[in-house]
Amino acid sequence: MADASKKRDIGWNYGTQGATKDSVNCNFCGSTFNGGITRHKQHLVGGFKNVKQCTACPSAIREEIRAYMQNKIANNPKFQVRQPEEYIDMDDVDDMDEYAEMMPPSKTPKISSSGGASSTARKGPMNLYFPQKSTQKGGFEKGGGIDETKKILRERAVSAFAIWMYDAGLPFNCVNHKSFNKFIETVGQHGPGMKPPTFHEVRVTHLKKEVEKVEKIVDEHKVQWTKFGCSIMMDKWTARNGKMIINILVNSPIGSVFLGSVDASNESTDSTKMYKLFESTIERIGAENVVQIVTDNASENVKAGSMMMGAYPHIYWTPCAAHCINLMFGDIFKVKPYASVFKKAIRIHSYISQRPLLLNLMRKFTKERNLVKPAKTRFATAFLTLRAMYIQRKNLRTLVLSTEWTSSKFAKETLGKEVANLIISAHFWDDVVRALTVCGPLTKVLRLVDGEKKPPMGYIYEAMDRAKETIERGFRGIKKQYEKVFEIIDARWSDQLHRPLHATGHVLNPGLYYKAQEEGTLLQSLWTEYYACVEKMIPDTTIQDLLVAELPRYKMANGLFGCGPAKRARDTRSPVKHQTCKSLP
């Protein structure tokens, strides 16, 4: 019989003493194992190379035994340092075996055949600055026992981290952040015994350090503002709690930086208050460094922009190009046939999406594809939804003509009949094609001005021209079919987007200017606006004359403008890398 002290081990709850002192019979599968109660527990838990896992052991008991073994090792101080053999209590031999199996390999350097320590075992101060490379795909070293131990340790770590995530309410995609990989790497380099960060460390100590890092980044941007000039961008939006927030950002050739935000919830944002916000931001950055202020086209911003240009003659107020394109979409969706086709598409989608059984039936025919394609703006979402419906038109027709539909209650409902008639209507799909023909090219312009791949200032003129050409080709040159659309586009363009800064960006874009010059399509009015821009932004007449004197070299592609690398870079590099907002000698 086992000693009374050994009977306290949880393993005896699921095993009985065998014929010999070291043998234990499993209560679940009846197998007998030599090696004491430790081998029996390893048999129940599984994953050990020297004992077969019990297939009849319930998973709950298996996890109970695993937790018991790990806790016993972690809390027993005698396992921290191996004692000399003459002082080892023979009753603890089984526990020592358990310790050796459950804990990671010893950190003691292995002695190679040459008598020195193995190179993979050497560690020093430089290890803190270099990631440790694993020797096998999946991050585990080769070798059965070590591999299994690594898996168990990782499972424990991931389980503990996941529980913390659930308790803290963190979103699942937080593990996709690059900073998380760095966090895991540094914790691994620290090794066992790392104490978790305290509330004070994350709230005060390291927060101050991160603020200092951000301030250094902002200082780098300020150097660019002084050297090249910058654009102030203000974005008004409503938070989930109903507060109205105005975000202030500053853009320069090296990118955008967040400057601050203003809570405008408790007061109206009329033109006077918006002007004061313009003024305070300009003075904070330095009036000599500001090229333009960009806002949406709200009436208070238009008035505040006029007041600002009166107080600061060299600074432009420019309406947001993305907002202007959205207003174009809004105007287009108010006229026939685009207004009606959009309403019909909403009716179809609403009817299907509000009925779970019908929604699942639709997905069966569309191969699990949905009809709504969310985008940053409402009108871009409308276009993408129409496009998704057009792509699935055959599957939608098959749906409403199928026996599943005709035998369902939806085919008997009034709204269901209307939806089915719309889906099989050729006239409806013709209108969808017209809407896509108009909205597709404008959506490309919206992506350009609302994206961050390249500064859109020098491309918007060309983009709008190409969009109109694409629309004209889509209607095969039949003017009456796109005439109303062009009137809407030209009205918004002339009133809001036709700006001297946009014209200047166009003529100073080498990739577009030299191509238009060869084709003879460059408008003389663009140069007129360029000269107006120079005169407004640079009050010093001496510098104006120097710029005008240098202009022929650019027009004729003389000097550096005509060399091979510059020519090859015309279509591959953004103009912001060739020129700056402040082209001063």
Stockholm file with secondary structure:
# STOCKHOLM 1.0

chainA/1-585         MADASKKRDIGWNYGTQGATKDSVNCNFCGSTFNGGITRHKQHLVGGFKNVKQCTACPSAIREEIRAYMQNKIANNPKFQVRQPEEYIDMDDVDDMDEYAEMMPPSKTPKISSSGGASSTARKGPMNLYFPQKSTQKGGFEKGGGIDETKKILRERAVSAFAIWMYDAGLPFNCVNHKSFNKFIETVGQHGPGMKPPTFHEVRVTHLKKEVEKVEKIVDEHKVQWTKFGCSIMMDKWTARNGKMIINILVNSPIGSVFLGSVDASNESTDSTKMYKLFESTIERIGAENVVQIVTDNASENVKAGSMMMGAYPHIYWTPCAAHCINLMFGDIFKVKPYASVFKKAIRIHSYISQRPLLLNLMRKFTKERNLVKPAKTRFATAFLTLRAMYIQRKNLRTLVLSTEWTSSKFAKETLGKEVANLIISAHFWDDVVRALTVCGPLTKVLRLVDGEKKPPMGYIYEAMDRAKETIERGFRGIKKQYEKVFEIIDARWSDQLHRPLHATGHVLNPGLYYKAQEEGTLLQSLWTEYYACVEKMIPDTTIQDLLVAELPRYKMANGLFGCGPAKRARDTRSPVKHQTCKSLP
#=GR chainA/1-585 SS CCCHHHHTSGGGGGEEECSSTTEEEETTTCCEEESHHHHHHHHHHCCCTTSCCCSSSCHHHHHHHHHHHHHHHHHCGGGTSCCCGGGCCGGGHHHHHHHHHHSCCCCSCCBCTTSSBCGGGCCCGGGGGSCCCCSSTTSCCSSHHHHHHHHHHHHHHHHHHHHHHHHHTCCGGGGGSHHHHHHHHHHHHHCTTCCCCCHHIIIIIHHHHHHHHHHHHHHHHHHHHHHHCEEEEEEEEECTTSCEEEEEEEEETTEEEEEEEEECTTSCCCHHHHHHHHHHHHHHHCGGGEEEEEECCCHHHHHHHHHHHHHSTTCEEEECHHHHHHHHHHHHTTSTTHHHHHHHHHHHHHHHHTCHHHHHHHHHHTTTCCSCCCCSSHHHHHHHHHHHHHHTHHHHHHHHTSHHHHTSGGGGSHHHHHHHHHHTCHHHHHHHHHHHHHHHHHHHHHHHHHCSSSCGGGTHHHHHHHHHHHHHHHTTTCHHHHHHHHHHHHHHIIIIICCHHHHHHHHTCHHHHHHHHHHTCCCHHHHHHHHHHHHHHCCCHHHHHHHHHHHHHHHTTCGGGGSHHHHHTTTTSCGGGTCCSCCCC
#=GC SS_cons         CCCHHHHTSGGGGGEEECSSTTEEEETTTCCEEESHHHHHHHHHHCCCTTSCCCSSSCHHHHHHHHHHHHHHHHHCGGGTSCCCGGGCCGGGHHHHHHHHHHSCCCCSCCBCTTSSBCGGGCCCGGGGGSCCCCSSTTSCCSSHHHHHHHHHHHHHHHHHHHHHHHHHTCCGGGGGSHHHHHHHHHHHHHCTTCCCCCHHIIIIIHHHHHHHHHHHHHHHHHHHHHHHCEEEEEEEEECTTSCEEEEEEEEETTEEEEEEEEECTTSCCCHHHHHHHHHHHHHHHCGGGEEEEEECCCHHHHHHHHHHHHHSTTCEEEECHHHHHHHHHHHHTTSTTHHHHHHHHHHHHHHHHTCHHHHHHHHHHTTTCCSCCCCSSHHHHHHHHHHHHHHTHHHHHHHHTSHHHHTSGGGGSHHHHHHHHHHTCHHHHHHHHHHHHHHHHHHHHHHHHHCSSSCGGGTHHHHHHHHHHHHHHHTTTCHHHHHHHHHHHHHHIIIIICCHHHHHHHHTCHHHHHHHHHHTCCCHHHHHHHHHHHHHHCCCHHHHHHHHHHHHHHHTTCGGGGSHHHHHTTTTSCGGGTCCSCCCC
//
